[in-house]
Amino acid sequence: MAKSFHELGQNLKNYIIDCHSNYKGLKNVSVERYNNLQLRMDAEVYQTYHVIIRIGISEAVMILPEALIFTGTLGMDEKYVQRWLQLPTVQQELSSLWTTAKLYSA
C-alpha cells in the first residue's frame, strides 16, 4: 500500500532533522520549524510530474524525477529535500501518488 502525503511528510521531516543533526556546524536544530511540513500534488495546475513542498513559510514546486526546482525555494533545506526526493523508495511512493492525483483531476 502506498504511503500518504502525510506519511511521506513525516519521513522527509525526520530525514532533514537527521541531516541537520549530523552537520557539525549547526548547534541547535529547531525541530518545531518542520512541524507544518506538507507535501502535495496539484495535477490540475501542473500537468507534469511534480510535488509541492511547504516548510514553514517557504514553498517550492519540484519537477520529478529529477527534483528540479520549478518555482519557489526551500532555503537551507533545499539540498536535503532534493537528496530525499532522489531516494528510490521515495520515487516509487510519489509515482504512485501522482497516478492517483492524475485520476482524480480528470
N, CA, C and O atoms as a printed pandas DataFrame, in Angstrom:
     atom_number atom_name residue_name chain_id  residue_number  x_coord  y_coord  z_coord
0              1         N          MET        A               1    0.841   -1.187    0.000
1              2        CA          MET        A               1    0.000    0.000    0.000
2              3         C          MET        A               1    0.878    1.239    0.000
3              4         O          MET        A               1    1.851    1.326    0.749
4              5         N          ALA        A               2    0.531    2.178   -0.830
5              6        CA          ALA        A               2    1.309    3.413   -0.941
6              7         C          ALA        A               2    1.154    4.268    0.313
7              8         O          ALA        A               2    0.115    4.263    0.972
8              9         N          LYS        A               3    2.206    4.993    0.614
9             10        CA          LYS        A               3    2.151    5.908    1.746
10            11         C          LYS        A               3    1.348    7.143    1.357
11            12         O          LYS        A               3    1.227    7.473    0.177
12            13         N          SER        A               4    0.805    7.813    2.354
13            14        CA          SER        A               4    0.065    9.053    2.118
14            15         C          SER        A               4    1.045   10.230    2.087
15            16         O          SER        A               4    2.216   10.085    2.440
16            17         N          PHE        A               5    0.551   11.388    1.663
17            18        CA          PHE        A               5    1.379   12.587    1.676
18            19         C          PHE        A               5    1.840   12.896    3.096
19            20         O          PHE        A               5    2.974   13.327    3.309
20            21         N          HIS        A               6    0.954   12.673    4.065
21            22        CA          HIS        A               6    1.298   12.937    5.467
22            23         C          HIS        A               6    2.449   12.035    5.914
23            24         O          HIS        A               6    3.397   12.503    6.546
24            25         N          GLU        A               7    2.369   10.752    5.588
25            26        CA          GLU        A               7    3.432    9.817    5.973
26            27         C          GLU        A               7    4.754   10.178    5.297
27            28         O          GLU        A               7    5.810   10.110    5.926
28            29         N          LEU        A               8    4.703   10.559    4.030
29            30        CA          LEU        A               8    5.920   10.981    3.338
30            31         C          LEU        A               8    6.461   12.273    3.942
31            32         O          LEU        A               8    7.675   12.455    4.038
32            33         N          GLY        A               9    5.567   13.167    4.348
33            34        CA          GLY        A               9    5.995   14.405    5.007
34            35         C          GLY        A               9    6.725   14.128    6.308
35            36         O          GLY        A               9    7.729   14.771    6.613
36            37         N          GLN        A              10    6.219   13.171    7.075
37            38        CA          GLN        A              10    6.887   12.786    8.320
38            39         C          GLN        A              10    8.256   12.173    8.029
39            40         O          GLN        A              10    9.224   12.417    8.749
40            41         N          ASN        A              11    8.320   11.382    6.974
41            42        CA          ASN        A              11    9.582   10.770    6.569
42            43         C          ASN        A              11   10.591   11.851    6.175
43            44         O          ASN        A              11   11.755   11.787    6.569
44            45         N          LEU        A              12   10.147   12.841    5.399
45            46        CA          LEU        A              12   11.022   13.942    4.991
46            47         C          LEU        A              12   11.462   14.751    6.205
47            48         O          LEU        A              12   12.631   15.118    6.316
48            49         N          LYS        A              13   10.541   15.027    7.105
49            50        CA          LYS        A              13   10.871   15.769    8.330
50            51         C          LYS        A              13   11.984   15.061    9.091
51            52         O          LYS        A              13   12.957   15.697    9.495
52            53         N          ASN        A              14   11.853   13.764    9.290
53            54        CA          ASN        A              14   12.869   13.000   10.016
54            55         C          ASN        A              14   14.198   12.999    9.267
55            56         O          ASN        A              14   15.262   13.074    9.883
56            57         N          TYR        A              15   14.139   12.915    7.944
57            58        CA          TYR        A              15   15.352   12.924    7.121
58            59         C          TYR        A              15   16.097   14.251    7.272
59            60         O          TYR        A              15   17.313   14.265    7.463
60            61         N          ILE        A              16   15.367   15.362    7.186
61            62        CA          ILE        A              16   16.001   16.681    7.298
62            63         C          ILE        A              16   16.591   16.882    8.687
63            64         O          ILE        A              16   17.720   17.354    8.819
64            65         N          ILE        A              17   15.846   16.530    9.712
65            66        CA          ILE        A              17   16.342   16.693   11.087
66            67         C          ILE        A              17   17.591   15.846   11.290
67            68         O          ILE        A              17   18.544   16.295   11.928
68            69         N          ASP        A              18   17.598   14.626   10.756
69            70        CA          ASP        A              18   18.763   13.753   10.860
70            71         C          ASP        A              18   19.962   14.375   10.128
71            72         O          ASP        A              18   21.079   14.352   10.644
72            73         N          CYS        A              19   19.739   14.923    8.942
73            74        CA          CYS        A              19   20.822   15.573    8.193
74            75         C          CYS        A              19   21.388   16.759    8.970
75            76         O          CYS        A              19   22.604   16.939    9.034
76            77         N          HIS        A              20   20.512   17.565    9.557
77            78        CA          HIS        A              20   20.965   18.725   10.332
78            79         C          HIS        A              20   21.734   18.294   11.577
79            80         O          HIS        A              20   22.744   18.906   11.922
80            81         N          SER        A              21   21.270   17.255   12.248
81            82        CA          SER        A              21   21.927   16.825   13.476
82            83         C          SER        A              21   23.302   16.210   13.203
83            84         O          SER        A              21   24.152   16.168   14.093
84            85         N          ASN        A              22   23.520   15.733   11.976
85            86        CA          ASN        A              22   24.825   15.179   11.605
86            87         C          ASN        A              22   25.782   16.242   11.084
87            88         O          ASN        A              22   26.948   15.948   10.823
88            89         N          TYR        A              23   25.305   17.470   10.931
89            90        CA          TYR        A              23   26.139   18.565   10.433
90            91         C          TYR        A              23   26.794   19.256   11.615
91            92         O          TYR        A              23   26.103   19.769   12.495
92            93         N          LYS        A              24   28.114   19.275   11.646
93            94        CA          LYS        A              24   28.854   19.790   12.809
94            95         C          LYS        A              24   28.708   21.291   13.007
95            96         O          LYS        A              24   28.809   21.771   14.136
96            97         N          GLY        A              25   28.472   22.044   11.940
97            98        CA          GLY        A              25   28.383   23.492   12.050
98            99         C          GLY        A              25   27.077   23.986   12.656
99           100         O          GLY        A              25   26.971   25.159   13.014
100          101         N          LEU        A              26   26.083   23.113   12.776
101          102        CA          LEU        A              26   24.778   23.506   13.290
102          103         C          LEU        A              26   24.648   23.021   14.730
103          104         O          LEU        A              26   24.644   21.818   14.989
104          105         N          LYS        A              27   24.543   23.954   15.653
105          106        CA          LYS        A              27   24.492   23.597   17.074
106          107         C          LYS        A              27   23.099   23.140   17.508
107          108         O          LYS        A              27   22.952   22.076   18.111
108          109         N          ASN        A              28   22.092   23.932   17.205
109          110        CA          ASN        A              28   20.734   23.633   17.655
110          111         C          ASN        A              28   19.806   23.536   16.459
111          112         O          ASN        A              28   19.695   24.472   15.667
112          113         N          VAL        A              29   19.146   22.405   16.334
113          114        CA          VAL        A              29   18.176   22.218   15.262
114          115         C          VAL        A              29   16.803   22.555   15.821
115          116         O          VAL        A              29   16.370   21.973   16.815
116          117         N          SER        A              30   16.128   23.482   15.189
117          118        CA          SER        A              30   14.787   23.865   15.615
118          119         C          SER        A              30   13.787   22.909   14.963
119          120         O          SER        A              30   13.306   23.165   13.859
120          121         N          VAL        A              31   13.479   21.814   15.646
121          122        CA          VAL        A              31   12.587   20.810   15.066
122          123         C          VAL        A              31   11.174   21.343   14.888
123          124         O          VAL        A              31   10.420   20.823   14.065
124          125         N          GLU        A              32   10.804   22.363   15.639
125          126        CA          GLU        A              32    9.472   22.957   15.510
126          127         C          GLU        A              32    9.274   23.547   14.119
127          128         O          GLU        A              32    8.144   23.636   13.639
128          129         N          ARG        A              33   10.357   23.948   13.474
129          130        CA          ARG        A              33   10.289   24.516   12.122
130          131         C          ARG        A              33    9.652   23.539   11.149
131          132         O          ARG        A              33    9.057   23.956   10.155
132          133         N          TYR        A              34    9.766   22.250   11.419
133          134        CA          TYR        A              34    9.297   21.222   10.494
134          135         C          TYR        A              34    7.954   20.608   10.885
135          136         O          TYR        A              34    7.497   19.662   10.243
136          137         N          ASN        A              35    7.318   21.136   11.930
137          138        CA          ASN        A              35    6.032   20.588   12.356
138          139         C          ASN        A              35    4.938   20.747   11.305
139          140         O          ASN        A              35    4.036   19.913   11.227
140          141         N          ASN        A              36    5.003   21.794   10.503
141          142        CA          ASN        A              36    3.972   22.040    9.483
142          143         C          ASN        A              36    4.439   21.679    8.083
143          144         O          ASN        A              36    3.896   22.189    7.103
144          145         N          LEU        A              37    5.427   20.815    7.972
145          146        CA          LEU        A              37    5.928   20.393    6.665
146          147         C          LEU        A              37    4.806   19.675    5.924
147          148         O          LEU        A              37    4.157   18.788    6.476
148          149         N          GLN        A              38    4.582   20.064    4.667
149          150        CA          GLN        A              38    3.488   19.485    3.880
150          151         C          GLN        A              38    3.967   19.115    2.495
151          152         O          GLN        A              38    4.789   19.812    1.899
152          153         N          LEU        A              39    3.446   18.010    1.986
153          154        CA          LEU        A              39    3.664   17.595    0.604
154          155         C          LEU        A              39    2.304   17.471   -0.053
155          156         O          LEU        A              39    1.334   17.044    0.573
156          157         N          ARG        A              40    2.244   17.852   -1.335
157          158        CA          ARG        A              40    1.004   17.674   -2.088
158          159         C          ARG        A              40    1.317   17.720   -3.571
159          160         O          ARG        A              40    2.427   18.063   -3.980
160          161         N          MET        A              41    0.327   17.372   -4.361
161          162        CA          MET        A              41    0.411   17.453   -5.819
162          163         C          MET        A              41   -0.876   18.099   -6.311
163          164         O          MET        A              41   -1.945   17.892   -5.736
164          165         N          ASP        A              42   -0.766   18.879   -7.375
165          166        CA          ASP        A              42   -1.946   19.510   -7.969
166          167         C          ASP        A              42   -1.899   19.281   -9.473
167          168         O          ASP        A              42   -1.326   20.075  -10.218
168          169         N          ALA        A              43   -2.509   18.184   -9.906
169          170        CA          ALA        A              43   -2.456   17.794  -11.320
170          171         C          ALA        A              43   -3.255   18.718  -12.224
171          172         O          ALA        A              43   -3.049   18.721  -13.437
172          173         N          GLU        A              44   -4.158   19.498  -11.659
173          174        CA          GLU        A              44   -4.921   20.443  -12.471
174          175         C          GLU        A              44   -4.094   21.673  -12.830
175          176         O          GLU        A              44   -4.239   22.220  -13.924
176          177         N          VAL        A              45   -3.240   22.105  -11.931
177          178        CA          VAL        A              45   -2.421   23.293  -12.165
178          179         C          VAL        A              45   -1.133   22.939  -12.904
179          180         O          VAL        A              45   -0.758   23.614  -13.863
180          181         N          TYR        A              46   -0.458   21.883  -12.458
181          182        CA          TYR        A              46    0.810   21.456  -13.051
182          183         C          TYR        A              46    0.601   20.087  -13.698
183          184         O          TYR        A              46    0.438   19.087  -12.999
184          185         N          GLN        A              47    0.608   20.043  -15.008
185          186        CA          GLN        A              47    0.336   18.787  -15.706
186          187         C          GLN        A              47    1.533   17.838  -15.720
187          188         O          GLN        A              47    1.381   16.660  -16.044
188          189         N          THR        A              48    2.703   18.329  -15.376
189          190        CA          THR        A              48    3.889   17.486  -15.352
190          191         C          THR        A              48    4.058   16.859  -13.968
191          192         O          THR        A              48    3.552   17.384  -12.976
192          193         N          TYR        A              49    4.755   15.760  -13.908
193          194        CA          TYR        A              49    5.003   15.019  -12.665
194          195         C          TYR        A              49    5.789   15.910  -11.698
195          196         O          TYR        A              49    6.909   16.323  -12.000
196          197         N          HIS        A              50    5.203   16.201  -10.544
197          198        CA          HIS        A              50    5.778   17.164   -9.613
198          199         C          HIS        A              50    5.349   16.859   -8.186
199          200         O          HIS        A              50    4.503   15.999   -7.946
200          201         N          VAL        A              51    5.944   17.574   -7.252
201          202        CA          VAL        A              51    5.498   17.574   -5.864
202          203         C          VAL        A              51    5.658   19.008   -5.347
203          204         O          VAL        A              51    6.619   19.702   -5.679
204          205         N          ILE        A              52    4.697   19.427   -4.532
205          206        CA          ILE        A              52    4.748   20.752   -3.916
206          207         C          ILE        A              52    5.103   20.530   -2.453
207          208         O          ILE        A              52    4.426   19.788   -1.741
208          209         N          ILE        A              53    6.170   21.182   -2.019
209          210        CA          ILE        A              53    6.646   21.000   -0.648
210          211         C          ILE        A              53    6.621   22.348    0.053
211          212         O          ILE        A              53    7.126   23.346   -0.461
212          213         N          ARG        A              54    6.021   22.354    1.236
213          214        CA          ARG        A              54    5.958   23.569    2.056
214          215         C          ARG        A              54    6.634   23.264    3.392
215          216         O          ARG        A              54    6.304   22.299    4.081
216          217         N          ILE        A              55    7.599   24.132    3.729
217          218        CA          ILE        A              55    8.280   24.067    5.030
218          219         C          ILE        A              55    8.174   25.457    5.632
219          220         O          ILE        A              55    8.798   26.397    5.141
220          221         N          GLY        A              56    7.388   25.593    6.691
221          222        CA          GLY        A              56    7.167   26.902    7.292
222          223         C          GLY        A              56    6.503   27.820    6.293
223          224         O          GLY        A              56    5.424   27.512    5.787
224          225         N          ILE        A              57    7.140   28.956    5.999
225          226        CA          ILE        A              57    6.584   29.897    5.022
226          227         C          ILE        A              57    7.183   29.704    3.633
227          228         O          ILE        A              57    6.789   30.388    2.688
228          229         N          SER        A              58    8.124   28.785    3.503
229          230        CA          SER        A              58    8.758   28.516    2.209
230          231         C          SER        A              58    8.004   27.422    1.474
231          232         O          SER        A              58    7.553   26.448    2.077
232          233         N          GLU        A              59    7.871   27.592    0.164
233          234        CA          GLU        A              59    7.187   26.600   -0.649
234          235         C          GLU        A              59    7.875   26.514   -2.004
235          236         O          GLU        A              59    8.299   27.524   -2.567
236          237         N          ALA        A              60    7.979   25.283   -2.520
237          238        CA          ALA        A              60    8.590   25.080   -3.826
238          239         C          ALA        A              60    7.849   23.979   -4.566
239          240         O          ALA        A              60    7.376   23.014   -3.965
240          241         N          VAL        A              61    7.756   24.141   -5.883
241          242        CA          VAL        A              61    7.245   23.100   -6.763
242          243         C          VAL        A              61    8.471   22.455   -7.385
243          244         O          VAL        A              61    9.288   23.126   -8.016
244          245         N          MET        A              62    8.591   21.140   -7.200
245          246        CA          MET        A              62    9.757   20.421   -7.692
246          247         C          MET        A              62    9.324   19.417   -8.745
247          248         O          MET        A              62    8.431   18.600   -8.518
248          249         N          ILE        A              63    9.972   19.492   -9.904
249          250        CA          ILE        A              63    9.682   18.590  -11.007
250          251         C          ILE        A              63   10.394   17.266  -10.745
251          252         O          ILE        A              63   11.577   17.233  -10.408
252          253         N          LEU        A              64    9.663   16.204  -10.906
253          254        CA          LEU        A              64   10.213   14.867  -10.660
254          255         C          LEU        A              64   10.415   14.130  -11.969
255          256         O          LEU        A              64    9.762   14.495  -12.946
256          257         N          PRO        A              65   11.238   13.156  -12.060
257          258        CA          PRO        A              65   12.033   12.529  -11.008
258          259         C          PRO        A              65   13.360   13.230  -10.732
259          260         O          PRO        A              65   14.094   12.789   -9.848
260          261         N          GLU        A              66   13.695   14.292  -11.442
261          262        CA          GLU        A              66   14.994   14.947  -11.285
262          263         C          GLU        A              66   15.110   15.802  -10.030
263          264         O          GLU        A              66   16.220   16.156   -9.632
264          265         N          ALA        A              67   13.988   16.140   -9.397
265          266        CA          ALA        A              67   13.948   17.009   -8.212
266          267         C          ALA        A              67   14.468   18.409   -8.521
267          268         O          ALA        A              67   15.183   19.008   -7.718
268          269         N          LEU        A              68   14.103   18.917   -9.685
269          270        CA          LEU        A              68   14.497   20.269  -10.082
270          271         C          LEU        A              68   13.457   21.264   -9.591
271          272         O          LEU        A              68   12.257   20.989   -9.630
272          273         N          ILE        A              69   13.920   22.424   -9.128
273          274        CA          ILE        A              69   13.006   23.473   -8.677
274          275         C          ILE        A              69   12.327   24.101   -9.893
275          276         O          ILE        A              69   12.996   24.596  -10.801
276          277         N          PHE        A              70   11.000   24.078   -9.902
277          278        CA          PHE        A              70   10.231   24.724  -10.959
278          279         C          PHE        A              70    9.908   26.153  -10.548
279          280         O          PHE        A              70   10.067   27.093  -11.327
280          281         N          THR        A              71    9.457   26.294   -9.323
281          282        CA          THR        A              71    9.154   27.617   -8.788
282          283         C          THR        A              71    9.296   27.575   -7.269
283          284         O          THR        A              71    9.086   26.533   -6.650
284          285         N          GLY        A              72    9.652   28.708   -6.674
285          286        CA          GLY        A              72    9.785   28.805   -5.229
286          287         C          GLY        A              72   11.170   28.426   -4.740
287          288         O          GLY        A              72   12.094   28.208   -5.523
288          289         N          THR        A              73   11.286   28.354   -3.416
289          290        CA          THR        A              73   12.544   27.981   -2.773
290          291         C          THR        A              73   12.258   27.392   -1.397
291          292         O          THR        A              73   11.227   27.672   -0.785
292          293         N          LEU        A              74   13.181   26.580   -0.928
293          294        CA          LEU        A              74   13.054   25.985    0.407
294          295         C          LEU        A              74   14.210   26.402    1.306
295          296         O          LEU        A              74   14.423   25.811    2.364
296          297         N          GLY        A              75   14.943   27.402    0.894
297          298        CA          GLY        A              75   16.031   27.927    1.717
298          299         C          GLY        A              75   17.109   26.895    1.983
299          300         O          GLY        A              75   17.511   26.153    1.087
300          301         N          MET        A              76   17.573   26.855    3.225
301          302        CA          MET        A              76   18.690   25.984    3.586
302          303         C          MET        A              76   18.341   24.500    3.514
303          304         O          MET        A              76   19.241   23.661    3.525
304          305         N          ASP        A              77   17.073   24.163    3.442
305          306        CA          ASP        A              77   16.664   22.761    3.408
306          307         C          ASP        A              77   16.557   22.202    1.990
307          308         O          ASP        A              77   16.324   21.006    1.812
308          309         N          GLU        A              78   16.723   23.046    0.995
309          310        CA          GLU        A              78   16.514   22.648   -0.391
310          311         C          GLU        A              78   17.388   21.463   -0.807
311          312         O          GLU        A              78   16.903   20.537   -1.457
312          313         N          LYS        A              79   18.666   21.483   -0.441
313          314        CA          LYS        A              79   19.567   20.399   -0.845
314          315         C          LYS        A              79   19.185   19.079   -0.183
315          316         O          LYS        A              79   19.329   18.015   -0.785
316          317         N          TYR        A              80   18.697   19.148    1.058
317          318        CA          TYR        A              80   18.274   17.924    1.741
318          319         C          TYR        A              80   17.014   17.352    1.107
319          320         O          TYR        A              80   16.887   16.137    0.956
320          321         N          VAL        A              81   16.087   18.219    0.737
321          322        CA          VAL        A              81   14.853   17.786    0.085
322          323         C          VAL        A              81   15.177   17.140   -1.260
323          324         O          VAL        A              81   14.617   16.099   -1.603
324          325         N          GLN        A              82   16.077   17.757   -2.017
325          326        CA          GLN        A              82   16.455   17.196   -3.317
326          327         C          GLN        A              82   17.089   15.818   -3.158
327          328         O          GLN        A              82   16.813   14.912   -3.945
328          329         N          ARG        A              83   17.939   15.658   -2.142
329          330        CA          ARG        A              83   18.547   14.331   -1.896
330          331         C          ARG        A              83   17.488   13.301   -1.513
331          332         O          ARG        A              83   17.526   12.159   -1.970
332          333         N          TRP        A              84   16.546   13.716   -0.673
333          334        CA          TRP        A              84   15.481   12.807   -0.231
334          335         C          TRP        A              84   14.612   12.388   -1.412
335          336         O          TRP        A              84   14.216   11.227   -1.518
336          337         N          LEU        A              85   14.318   13.331   -2.294
337          338        CA          LEU        A              85   13.494   13.027   -3.466
338          339         C          LEU        A              85   14.177   12.058   -4.423
339          340         O          LEU        A              85   13.498   11.415   -5.224
340          341         N          GLN        A              86   15.481   11.938   -4.363
341          342        CA          GLN        A              86   16.215   11.025   -5.230
342          343         C          GLN        A              86   16.249    9.586   -4.706
343          344         O          GLN        A              86   16.676    8.679   -5.419
344          345         N          LEU        A              87   15.805    9.375   -3.473
345          346        CA          LEU        A              87   15.793    8.020   -2.908
346          347         C          LEU        A              87   14.801    7.153   -3.674
347          348         O          LEU        A              87   13.676    7.585   -3.924
348          349         N          PRO        A              88   15.199    5.931   -4.052
349          350        CA          PRO        A              88   14.321    5.061   -4.854
350          351         C          PRO        A              88   12.961    4.781   -4.210
351          352         O          PRO        A              88   11.946    4.751   -4.905
352          353         N          THR        A              89   12.931    4.579   -2.906
353          354        CA          THR        A              89   11.649    4.303   -2.250
354          355         C          THR        A              89   10.723    5.514   -2.306
355          356         O          THR        A              89    9.513    5.372   -2.484
356          357         N          VAL        A              90   11.294    6.696   -2.155
357          358        CA          VAL        A              90   10.501    7.925   -2.225
358          359         C          VAL        A              90    9.978    8.123   -3.641
359          360         O          VAL        A              90    8.816    8.484   -3.832
360          361         N          GLN        A              91   10.830    7.888   -4.633
361          362        CA          GLN        A              91   10.420    7.993   -6.039
362          363         C          GLN        A              91    9.228    7.076   -6.323
363          364         O          GLN        A              91    8.274    7.470   -6.995
364          365         N          GLN        A              92    9.297    5.869   -5.810
365          366        CA          GLN        A              92    8.231    4.888   -6.039
366          367         C          GLN        A              92    6.917    5.342   -5.388
367          368         O          GLN        A              92    5.854    5.251   -6.002
368          369         N          GLU        A              93    6.994    5.824   -4.164
369          370        CA          GLU        A              93    5.794    6.281   -3.457
370          371         C          GLU        A              93    5.167    7.491   -4.155
371          372         O          GLU        A              93    3.949    7.559   -4.318
372          373         N          LEU        A              94    6.003    8.435   -4.561
373          374        CA          LEU        A              94    5.489    9.634   -5.234
374          375         C          LEU        A              94    4.903    9.300   -6.602
375          376         O          LEU        A              94    3.919    9.908   -7.023
376          377         N          SER        A              95    5.491    8.356   -7.280
377          378        CA          SER        A              95    4.948    7.933   -8.573
378          379         C          SER        A              95    3.540    7.365   -8.405
379          380         O          SER        A              95    2.652    7.638   -9.212
380          381         N          SER        A              96    3.348    6.589   -7.371
381          382        CA          SER        A              96    2.032    6.023   -7.081
382          383         C          SER        A              96    1.024    7.126   -6.752
383          384         O          SER        A              96   -0.116    7.087   -7.216
384          385         N          LEU        A              97    1.445    8.103   -5.955
385          386        CA          LEU        A              97    0.557    9.212   -5.610
386          387         C          LEU        A              97    0.243   10.075   -6.833
387          388         O          LEU        A              97   -0.865   10.600   -6.949
388          389         N          TRP        A              98    1.206   10.227   -7.745
389          390        CA          TRP        A              98    0.983   11.004   -8.965
390          391         C          TRP        A              98   -0.074   10.331   -9.838
391          392         O          TRP        A              98   -0.938   11.006  -10.398
392          393         N          THR        A              99   -0.011    9.015   -9.956
393          394        CA          THR        A              99   -1.000    8.282  -10.727
394          395         C          THR        A              99   -2.397    8.524  -10.164
395          396         O          THR        A              99   -3.346    8.729  -10.921
396          397         N          THR        A             100   -2.524    8.500   -8.858
397          398        CA          THR        A             100   -3.812    8.742   -8.212
398          399         C          THR        A             100   -4.252   10.192   -8.415
399          400         O          THR        A             100   -5.426   10.449   -8.678
400          401         N          ALA        A             101   -3.331   11.131   -8.298
401          402        CA          ALA        A             101   -3.666   12.557   -8.474
402          403         C          ALA        A             101   -4.179   12.821   -9.892
403          404         O          ALA        A             101   -5.125   13.585  -10.079
404          405         N          LYS        A             102   -3.558   12.194  -10.878
405          406        CA          LYS        A             102   -3.992   12.388  -12.263
406          407         C          LYS        A             102   -5.382   11.812  -12.480
407          408         O          LYS        A             102   -6.173   12.387  -13.228
408          409         N          LEU        A             103   -5.698   10.684  -11.841
409          410        CA          LEU        A             103   -7.029   10.083  -11.981
410          411         C          LEU        A             103   -8.108   10.995  -11.438
411          412         O          LEU        A             103   -9.173   11.129  -12.040
412          413         N          TYR        A             104   -7.836   11.634  -10.287
413          414        CA          TYR        A             104   -8.846   12.484   -9.654
414          415         C          TYR        A             104   -8.980   13.828  -10.337
415          416         O          TYR        A             104  -10.003   14.494  -10.182
416          417         N          SER        A             105   -7.966   14.248  -11.095
417          418        CA          SER        A             105   -8.054   15.551  -11.755
418          419         C          SER        A             105   -8.767   15.464  -13.106
419          420         O          SER        A             105   -9.199   16.477  -13.656
420          421         N          ALA        A             106   -8.882   14.252  -13.630
421          422        CA          ALA        A             106   -9.502   14.072  -14.962
422          423         C          ALA        A             106  -10.999   14.233  -14.927
423          424         O          ALA        A             106  -11.657   14.111  -15.960
